[in-house]
């Protein structure tokens, strides 16, 4: 199992497709969890592609603010395909491997809900697709100490996606999010056991079109995996658990429902395959993360497929 110690691959954070206003935020559970998401610990380049599918709903008694509207009985299906990568510099910074990168998402959305207006309530359905909010990674650091690694990251979500007030489906969020994250991981070079724990705070600016400022969110993720030699590579089997809670209230003239603090938890299986190719590494991973308990949010299932090539 010794080669696995070199196969750490980068954090992935993507732009989701429904906002804190609509019951979720830029940060998506599963963004930074397992060994495929860790900061690189050798100089070079990393190319990554990802696919995320989400299906969620809220019952008719739960009203959510979304796109400047008040919507009940919300049903949302969304798909996102992302391309991006990182460069890790040869010179270390503060004794850490330092990387920078970015991800560009293309999203497809279908949202239906009963929308309340001064003229009454009516069933609406919106479908949109387009470039979403780009994730910039100006800081990604990894300190390697034998089988342990300590990580720090600063994902920045830029409002590059299309947004229109009064529309249920919006590829963009129309606000910035800054998400400083730290964590620790264990990668057993001899026994193949992997575990990681990360936590961060997502801080949002105001959506100028809706006068809505989503509150700060605290998120934490735990993953455990066992790597087993299979064929020319290693098969990893484990789980990913997450906790996501809004710790400060929403504000602004558009926050007509008050602080509207949301919360969600979930856990699901993770399957990984790590394939060393000479001095390079290919990693493929699939995750299913069902939400088990939510408050003031959509509730549904996240399906991830990630592929990373490190060279």
N, C-alpha and C positions, 0 to 999 in steps of 0.2 A: 504493500500500500504506500510505500514511501514517495513515489512520484506525485501523489495527490497534493502534497504540500506546495507544489508549484502551480497548481491549477486554479487559483483563485481568480475570479472574474468580476466585472464591475457592477456597482450599484445601478439599478434602473429605476427611474422615477418618471412617470408619464402623466400627461394631461388627461384627466378624466373628462367625461362628457355630460355631466350634470353638476351644477354648482352647489356650494353650501346653501345658497338661497333655495335650491331645489332639493336639499336633503343630503348632499354629499359635497366633497371638496376636491381640490386638485390632487391631493395625495390619494392613491388607491392602495388598499390592502394588498400585499403581495409585491409591492414595489421594491422593498429592500428586506429580504428575509433569509434566503438560503445561500449556499456557497457560490451560486451563479451570480449573485448580486454584490459580492464583496469587492472592495477596491483592489486593483491589480497590485502585485508585489514584485513585478519585474518590468524593466523598461520595454517599450514597444507600443504597438497599436492593438486596439480591440474593436472589432466590428460586431454590432448586435442588431438583431431583428426581433420584434415581439408582436404577438397578437393577443388582444384582450377582448373577451366577450362578457357582457354583463346583462342580466335580466333581473329587474326589480320592480316592486310595486308597493303602494301604500293604500290602505283601505279607505273607503269613501268617507269615513269620519275623520281622517287625518288630512288637514289642509296644509299644503306646502307653498312657500313663496318661490316662484320660478319665473325668470324673465320679466319681472315687474307685474306678474299675475298671481292670483290666489287660486290654487288648483287642488282639487280633491279627487280621490280614487285614481291616483297617478299610476300609470303603467309605462315602463321604459325598457327598451331594448337597444343596446348600443354595441358597436364593434369598433375597435381601433387597431390599426396596423402602424407600427413605429419602426423607423430606421435611425440608427445613430452609431456613435462610437466614442472612443476615448484615446488619448495619447498619454502615456506614462513617461515622464522625463527620467533621464539617466541620473541626473543630480538629485539627491534627496533634499527635502526641506524639513528642518527640525527633526531629522533622523527618520522621516517617513517617506515612503514612495508617494509622489505627487502626480495626480492626473487631472486633465480637463477634458470636457466633452459636451455633447449636445444630442438631443433626440427630437425628431420631427414626426408628429402623428398625423395620420389621415383617419377621420372618424365618420361613421355612419350611425344615424340615430333615428329612432321612431318612438314618439312619445304621445300618449293619449291621456286625457284627464277631463274632469268636469270643471270648467273655468267659471268663476263667479265675477260678474261685472255689475255696474249700477243698473243694468237692464235685466239682470237675472242670471241664472246659471245655464250653461250650455256645454254639451260634449264636444271636445276639440281633439283633433289628431294632427300632429306635425311630423314631417320627415325631412331631414336635412343631412347633407354630407359635405365634407370639405376638410381643409387643413385645420388642425386643432391648435392648442396652445403649446408652443415649443418649450421643451425643458432644457435649460442651460445648466451646465455643471462647472462653475468656475473653481470649485474646490472639492477634491476627492482625495483623501489621505489614508494610508494604511501603514501602521507600525507592526512589523513582524517580529515576534519573539518566540522562537522554537515553534511549538504547535499552536500558539496563541496569536491572535491578530486584533489590534485595536484600531477602530475606524472612525473617521469624521468626514462628513459630507455637507455641502450646501447646495441642494437643488433650488433653482430659481425658475418659476413658471411664468413665462411672458405672455401677455394677452395678444397673441398673433392670430387666433382663430376668429372666424366670423361670429358676431353677436348682434342680435336685433331685439330690442325691447318689445314685449308683447308676443313673443314666439316661444313655444314650449321647447322646441329642439334647437339648441345652439351649439355648434362645434367649439366655440370659444367661450371663455368665462368673463372676459372684459375686465379683469383685474389681475394684479400681480400676486404671487404667493412666494414667500421665502420660507424654506423648510430646513433649518439646521438640524442635523441628525448625528448622533454618536452611537457607537456600539462596540461589542466585543464578540469574538468568534473563536471557536476551537476546531482545529482541523487535525485529527489524529493521523500522523504520517504512517504509523505502524498498524493501528487497529481500524482505520477507515471510519471512525466515528466523527461526525460533524455536528456542531450546535452553534447557534448564533442568537444574540439578543440585541435589538436595536430600538432606540427611542428618539423621537424628534418632536418639534413644535412647528406647525404650519401657521404662518402669520400672513394675513391677507390685507391688501389695500381695498379701497372702496370701488365698487362698480359705479362709474360716473353716470351711466345711462339710467340706472334704477335707484341711485342714491342709497345703495345697500352695501354695508360693510360686514362681511362674515367674521365671526369671532375666531380667536386662536384655538387650534386643535392640537391636543396631545395624542400621539399615536405610538404604539409599541408593537413589536413583532418578535415572536420566538419561533425558531425552527430547529428540528432535530432530524438528522439523516444518518443512515448507515450505508457506507459504500462497500460493494462486493465486487471482486474481479469477475467480469463476464466478457468473454471474447477478448478482443484487443483492448478493451477499456474497462470502465468501472460503472456499475449500476448503483444508483443511490435511491433508497426508499425511506420515506419519513413523513413528517407532517409540518404544517405551518399554522400557527395560531396568532390572532391579532386582537388588539384592543384599541379603540378609536373613540375619543371623547372630546367634545368641545368644552373648553375650560373658561372661555369668556364669551359674553353674549354678543349677538348681532346688534348692529346699531345703524343709525342713519335714518333719513326720512322715509326710506322705502321699507324699513323693518317694522311693518304695521302689526306683526304678530308678537312683538316683544323680542326678548333675547334669543329665543328659539334654539336652545342648546341641544345638540344631537349627540347620539352615542351608538356604537355598534361593536359587536364582538363576533368572532367566528373562528373556525378551525377546519382544516381539510388536508387531504393527502397530497404529497409531492413525489414525483418520480423524475430522476435525473440520470442522464448518461454522459459520462466524461470519456472522451477519446483523445489520448495523446497522439500527435502526429509529428514525429521527430521533435523539434524544439517548439512546436506550436500546439494549440489545444482547441478542440471543438467540444462545446458543452450544449446539450439540448435538455430542456426541462418542461414538464407540464404540471399544472397545479389546478386543483378545484377547491375554491374557498367559499363555502356557503356561510352566509350571515345567520347567526343563531339567535341574537337578541339585539333589537334596535329600538331607538327612541328618536322621534322627530326626523326620520330619514326614510328613504326607500329601503326595502329589505329584499335581498335576492341572492344571487350566486355570481361569483367571479370565476372565470375560466381563463387561465394564462397558458400561453405557449411561447417559450423563449429559446433563442439560439444565439450562441456567442462563439466567435472565432478570435482567438488571441494569437498574435504573431509578432 
